[in-house]
Amino acid sequence: DAKTTQPPSMDCAEGRAANLPCNHSTISGNEYVYWYRQIHSQGPQYIIHGLKNNETNEMASLIITEDRKSSTLILPHATLRDTAVYYCIVRPAGNQFYFGTGTSLTVIP
Amino acid sequence: NAGVTQTPKFQVLKTGQSMTLQCAQDMNHEYMSWYRQDPGMGLRLIHYSVGAGITDQGEVPNGYNVSRSTTEDFPLRLLSAAPSQTSVYFCASSTMALGAQYFGPGTRLTVL
């Protein structure tokens, strides 16, 4: 199963774009990239997912490189409520999700 | 539409006791799963189910049993609780079509 590597922590100024990177160099051709976040001790919340094209929804944008070995989650205008741990996950065909330790994003006023 | 519900929210057990953590979803999702999260760690998959009557092991299945008799319910049983099972337990569900997983609010379990 493809593993992901994320920086352990990042800061972002309120109102600025938050760009969260993820490396997944061993990803297979049929594996999707998913992003979730966990605010404090709540259950994780789905953000976005994609295969190879860039994706955008009301929460964020997902940029996947052409070789699919890395991706970036973009929160276009970070707010204090976006302070959370963000998980990048590669989903293998077997329907199992493997969470790593994620990136702890702190949005600074 | 309540989404994914979990009971209880908090539980304290003594070593050796058994208990069942309840999970239910009202979205008619085929896929359900249980995770545990230890302090400062990511989530680890315990067991999952792709439909009623079908279950499989995840990353850390030892000490836990599951069954799936209906689409809606996916209980997790601790057979003989140990202090190492002190954790926060999350249940999740999704459609099988590579969709988003929806998580419950979690059960905070302490084993003394």
Interface residues (C-beta under 8 A of the other chain):
Chain A: Y32 Y34 Y36 S41 Q42 G43 P44 Q45 Y46 H49 Y87 R91 N95 Q96 F97 Y98 F99 G100 T101 G102
Chain B: V4 Y31 S33 Y35 G40 M41 G42 L43 R44 L45 Y48 V50 G58 E59 V88 F90 A92 M96 L98 A100 Q101 Y102 F103 G104 P105 G106
